[in-house]
Amino acid sequence: METITTRGRSVVIPTCVGELTPEQYGYYCFLAFAMGGGVIDIDDVRVRWLSYLIGLKNVDYTILKAEHIAELERQKNVIDGFFKTRTVNGVSRQSLDLDTTVNLLPEHKGFKGPGDWLDGITFGEFVRCLTIFERLAETDAEDVADGYAEIARVLYHIPEGTQVPNLLAFHAPTLFSSVWSAIQAGPIDINGKKIDLRIIFRSSGSSRPDDKTGWTGITFEVASAGLFGTVSEVEATDFWEVLLYLYKCKFEYIHDNNSSKK
């Protein structure tokens, strides 16, 4: 959080996406969606976002008196943390940063979602969402929209036949993607200790043919070990419990492999 001054008063505003309130986050998603659709550009977003954070709601600060505009212009870098730059084919583009493992929308229109880091979802829900994500890479825009809505339906337990709110259809896959990317990117803090879950996804030792069953096949393997019960019981087990079990198995396998080579 940072404090800025405008028109003789001090205003405390968030400086990164993880600090937003649900209401602020809802508007933030609206801006991201509008920019993605080409309705507004990055400069419009910067003006709109700072104006919103200082309490102007739907009014741009650029309509204020010249001295008040200048005052805010001098402080506008306070929101730089909300933007990220990516280079594609040598061209740098800015966009709103949506990468956070914090669930900034734990409840919306009566639908309750998971906690931070997808805390509370089952392993079966995780596999279902990841399977949808992998399928979307080869589908058209309409199917992508349907897939995003389905992820929201899974994470927020929205009954079939009930329309998925637009905000959740945008937010739920964004949250899922952010958590999954963080898990794959490096060690994460679990109970005060850094654990590198990436070893689960790395090959080690002799390889065997890929049976193409993916995470569904992993579910069968976990069930065959018997710790969590049958396939349906594994699917109903907490996502993080199963992931840590897979980490433990892989860690011990690597350790035993290294020891046998000495």
N, C-alpha and C positions, 0 to 999 in steps of 0.2 A: 504494500500500500504506500501511496505517496500523497503528500498534501500540496495542492496548488492554490493559488490566489486568483480570484476573479471578482471584479466589481466590489472590492472592499470586504470580501469574506473568504474564508479558507474552506476548501472542499477536499475531503479525503477520497481518493479514487483508487481502484485496483490497478495493478500494472502488468498483470499477466492473466491468462485465461483461468488458471487454477484458483484465482482469488474471487471469481465472479459469484454473485448471488444467482439463484435460479431465474429471477426476473431479468437481471442483466444478461445472463447467458442466453435467454430466449431471444432477446433483441440482437445479441451478437450473432446468433445463428441466422436470424433474418437478414442481417447485413451480408453474411457469408453466402447465403443462398442468392441474394440479389446480385452480388458481385459475380458469382459463378454463372448466373444467367445473363450477364452482360447488361443488366439494368443500370448499374452504377460502376464507376471505376475506383481504383485504389485511393485516389485523392478525395473522392466523394466520401468513401468509407472513413477515412481519417477525420474529416470534418464532422461527419454524422456521429461517429463513435465518441469523440471528445465532447461534442455538444450534449450527447445523451448522458455521459458520465458526470457532467457538471450540473445536471438537472434541468436542461433545456427541453428534454423530451423530443418532440418532433420539429423543433426549431433549430436551425443552424446558427452557430455562434457568429457566423460571418454577417449576420444582419445587425449585430450590435454596433455601438458607436466605435469609431476608429481606434480610440485609445484602449477600449476593452478587447477589441480584436487583436491589437498589437500585444496586449498583455498575455493573452492566451497563446498567440503564435510563439512567444518567447519560451513558453513552457510545454509546447505540444510534443516534444520528444519524450515526455513522460509516458506516452502510450506506445512507444516503439516496441515494447516487449510483446505486444499483441500481433506483431507482424513478422513474417519470416520470408526469406528470399531463397528462391530456387532457380537454378540455371538449367535450362533445357535447350539443347542444340546451340549452346553459346549465348542464349538470350536469358537475361535475369528477369524474373518476375516476382512481384511481392503478392502475398496473400495473407489472409487472417490465419493465425496459428490456432488450430483446433486440437493439437496434440496434448492431451492431458489424461492421466489415469484416474483423476478425480471424477466421480459422477456428479456433475453439476446440476443434474435434473433427476434427483432420486424419486420424485413423484410428480406426475403430470396428469391432470384431468381424471384423478382417481386411480390411475395405474401406477403401481409401485415397481421400481426397477432394482437392480443390484446396487451394492455399495461400491466404494472406491475399489479399483483394481478388479472389478467384476465379482467382488466378494458376495457370496450367497448363491451364485448360480451353480447348477449341477453339472457334472461332467457331460451328461447327455445333452444339455442345453449348449454347452460349449462346442461339442462336436457338431451339433446341428447348425450353429451359427457359422462355424469355420467351413463346413461343407458348402453352405450357401455362398460364402465369400469366394471360395475357390471356383465355384461354378460361374460366378458373375463375370469373371475375367473373359469369358467367351460368349457373352450375351449382349443383346442390344439395349438401348436406353430404357425401353419399357420394362424389360425383364429385370434390369438393374433396380428400377424403382420398386418393382414387386418384391425383389429380394431384400432390399433395405427394409421394406414394410414388414416382411416376414421375420427379419432379425429383431425388429422392435417388438413384434408380437411374442417372440420367444423370451426376450429379456424382460419384458414388462407384463408378461402373462395376460396378453390381450386375447379374449376368446375369439374363436373363429366366428365370422359373421359380424363382428364388431369392427367398425372402421378404425384404422390406425391413425391417430393424430399426426398431422404433417410434421410437427416439431419432433416427435418421437421417431418418425421414419428417417429424419435427418440425424438426430442425436445418437440413437442406439447403435447404428453401424459405425458411427464416428468413434464412440467410446470403445466399442469392441476392437476396432482396428488399432486404436491408440494403445490399449492394454496389450494386445497381441504383439504389436511392434516393439513395445518396451520389453516384453519377455524375451524376444528374439535379439534385442539390441545389446544386452549386457547384463552383468550381475544386478540383481534387485534386492532390496532390503526385505527380509522376512524374519520377523521376531528379533530385530536388532542385528541380524547377521546378513552379510552379502552372499547370496547364492546365485551361481551362474547356471541358470536353467538351460542355457544354450547347448550344454553337453547332450541334452536329450535328442537334439536334432542333428548332431554331428555323427558321421560314420566313424566306426572304430573297429579294428580287428578285421577279420575276413567278412566280406559282404555275402549276402544271399540274394537270390532273385526277388525282385519287387512284385508282390502279389496284387498290387494296385488297390488294396482295400483301405489304405490311408488310416485315418483316425478311427474308423469303424473297426478295422482290423486290430488296432491297438486296444480298443475296448474289449474285444474278444480275448486278447492276450492277458489283459489285466484280470478279466473274469476267470480265466483258466488258472491263474495263480491262487485264486480262492480267498484272498485277503478281504475283498469287499463283497464277495458273494457272486451271484449270477450276473449275467449281462445286464438285465433290467436293474439289478441292485447297484451295479457299477455306474450305470447311467444316472441313478438317483443320488449318487455320492457327491459330496462337495467337490467342485472342480479343482480347488487348490490341493485338497487331500490327494487326489489321484495324480496331479502334476508332480507333487513332491515325492510320491511313491515312485513315479517313473524316473525322477531325478536320482533317487536313492539307488534304484536298480542299475541305472547307467553308471553312476559313480562307482559302485561296487564292482561292476563288470570291468571298467577301465582300470581300477586299482588291481584287481585280480590278474588282468591281462598283463599289466606292467610288471607285477611281482613274478609271474611265471617266466618272463623273459630274462630275469636277472640270474 
